[in-house]
Every structure is written in structure tokens, then in C-alpha cells.
Amino acid sequence: MAYKPLMKDTVTIVADKPGDTTARRASSPPLKNMFGINSYEWNFLENPDTPNDHSHIYETNMAIIKSFTAVRHYMNWNKLENTPGDYTYNPTNNGSWYYDVMYERCKRDSILVLADLKNLPVWMMNTYPADERDDENVPAPYGAEQAGFLPGTGPYGVPVCSTLWLK
């Protein structure tokens, strides 16, 4: 039996401008723009010859990363905000990673970055009862879901608090 799709695989743009009701088929992006990888900051910044210097791109790895058009950067929230309201990016609180160096280089090389907060910060995890603490919990203080906080949904339906497209 031949495969028959349940519905036609198309995208229709209803309006390019306010008041425009002419429906058109959206053009498909080139295949080369559909390949990306998951990464961490050390994939960009950790040079084995200088393991404690996280302020420069490791060009050997960057040569491989540049073969992709998109990168999902998994970040540990605790590195950015290890106490509520205290944010650091360049360098991060934990590990001294220079995120701006990575993002500026990706922008220069036309690589789309999806910055994805992966784990709860310790201070938020500590709002949960001791027997329920896990850095993979819903990214909100304990009880926030019952109070109406509904986080967004990330890859594979995993809840995430914030994702940011950078280009």
C-alpha cells in the first residue's frame, strides 16, 4: 500500500500587509538552512591548550560548527543568575564563559543561535520541597504553576522559561 499523506504539506501566508487578503504559498527555505546542532559554551570556547581561558573562540571546533546554519545553545541558568537578580554574561558567574564572544562570532558567520535555558538555578530549585528538588523541574519557583504561571514549551515539549533567537 502506498503512503498517502493525510494533508498537503504546505504553508500559506494569508497577509503580507494589514488588509491584504490574498493567500499565497510561502517559499520553502533552502535545505542548507535546515541543519543545526545542539551545543554548550565549551564547544566554542574551550581550547585544550588553554583550558582556563574561555574568552576566545577555539578555531578548530569553530571550523566544524560553521558547517551548520543553526546552533541551539543549552545554558545552565545558574551560570547567568546564581542569585536572584544578579546576572552575568561576560564572563558568567560560574565557569567564566564569555557568551558574547560566541554569539558575536555566530552572527558574523551567519549562524542562527537559539539560546535555551536548560536547568534551574540553585536558588530556584531550593524553593521546592527537599524531596522534590531537581534542576530539571519546571523552570519556576515551587507552587508557581498553581498560581497561574505557565512556562513556554521548548524542544520535544520540555517546558522552558525563556528562549531567545539571536541573529
C-alpha positions in Angstrom: 0.0 0.0 0.0 1.4 3.4 -1.0 1.8 6.1 1.6 -0.8 8.8 1.3 -0.4 11.9 3.4 -3.4 13.0 5.5 -2.9 16.6 4.4 -0.9 18.5 1.9 2.4 19.8 3.4 2.3 23.5 2.6 2.4 26.8 4.4 0.1 29.6 3.3 0.7 33.2 4.1 -2.7 34.9 4.4 -1.4 38.5 4.6 1.9 40.2 4.0 0.4 43.6 4.9 -2.6 44.7 7.0 -5.7 44.4 4.9 -4.1 42.1 2.3 -6.4 39.0 2.0 -4.6 37.4 -1.0 -3.4 33.9 0.1 0.0 32.8 -1.3 2.2 29.8 -0.7 5.2 30.6 1.3 8.5 29.8 -0.3 10.5 27.0 1.4 13.8 27.8 2.9 16.8 26.2 1.3 17.7 22.7 2.6 21.1 24.0 3.8 19.3 26.3 6.2 17.6 23.4 8.0 20.7 21.8 9.6 21.7 22.7 13.1 23.3 21.3 16.2 23.0 21.3 20.0 25.9 22.8 21.8 27.4 24.1 25.0 29.7 27.0 25.5 32.7 24.7 25.8 32.1 23.5 22.3 33.0 27.1 21.2 35.4 28.4 23.9 37.4 25.5 25.4 40.8 25.2 23.9 42.6 22.1 25.3 45.9 24.1 25.2 44.4 26.9 27.4 41.7 25.2 29.4 41.1 28.1 31.8 40.8 30.8 29.1 37.1 30.9 28.0 37.3 34.3 26.3 38.4 33.2 22.8 36.8 31.0 20.1 38.6 27.7 19.7 39.0 27.8 16.0 39.4 24.0 15.5 35.9 23.5 16.8 34.5 26.6 15.1 35.6 25.2 11.7 33.2 22.2 12.4 30.4 24.4 13.9 30.5 26.6 10.8 29.2 23.7 8.6 25.8 24.2 10.3 23.4 27.1 9.9 21.9 27.0 13.4 23.0 26.2 16.9 20.9 25.5 20.0 23.0 26.7 22.9 22.0 24.8 26.1 22.8 27.0 29.1 22.7 26.3 32.7 20.6 29.1 34.2 22.8 29.1 37.3 25.7 30.4 35.3 23.8 33.5 34.4 21.9 34.2 37.6 23.3 32.4 40.6 21.4 34.7 42.9 18.1 36.3 42.1 18.5 39.4 40.0 22.3 39.1 39.8 23.1 38.5 36.1 26.4 38.0 34.5 27.2 37.1 30.9 30.7 38.2 30.1 32.1 36.3 32.0 29.4 34.1 33.5 29.2 33.7 37.3 30.1 30.0 37.1 32.9 28.9 34.7 33.9 32.4 33.4 32.4 31.7 30.0 32.2 34.7 27.5 28.8 34.2 25.8 29.1 37.4 23.8 32.2 36.1 22.1 30.3 33.1 20.9 27.2 35.0 19.9 29.1 37.7 18.0 31.1 35.1 16.1 27.9 33.2 15.2 26.3 36.4 14.0 29.5 37.2 11.9 29.4 33.7 10.4 25.6 33.8 9.7 24.8 31.1 12.2 21.4 31.4 13.9 21.5 30.8 17.7 18.7 29.6 19.9 19.8 30.3 23.4 18.0 27.7 25.6 18.0 27.8 29.4 18.3 24.2 30.4 18.5 23.9 34.1 17.0 25.6 37.1 19.3 27.9 39.1 20.1 26.5 42.6 18.2 29.4 44.3 15.0 28.5 42.4 15.5 24.8 42.9 15.7 25.4 46.7 12.1 26.7 46.6 11.0 23.1 46.1 10.5 20.7 49.0 13.8 18.8 49.7 12.4 15.5 48.3 11.3 17.2 45.0 14.4 19.2 44.2 15.8 18.6 40.7 17.5 21.0 38.3 15.2 19.6 35.6 12.0 20.8 37.4 9.6 23.2 35.8 11.5 26.5 35.5 9.5 28.4 38.0 9.5 28.7 41.8 7.7 26.0 43.6 3.9 26.5 43.5 4.0 29.0 40.6 2.1 26.6 38.3 -0.8 26.5 40.8 -0.7 30.4 40.8 -1.2 30.5 37.1 2.4 30.7 35.8 2.6 28.6 32.6 6.1 28.4 31.1 6.6 28.1 27.4 7.3 24.8 25.7 10.7 24.1 24.2 12.1 21.2 22.1 10.2 17.9 22.5 7.5 19.5 24.7 10.0 20.2 27.5 9.0 23.3 29.5 11.4 26.2 29.3 11.2 29.6 30.9 12.9 31.6 28.2 14.3 31.1 24.8 15.8 33.8 22.7 16.6 33.8 19.0 19.7 35.8 18.2 20.7 36.8 14.8 
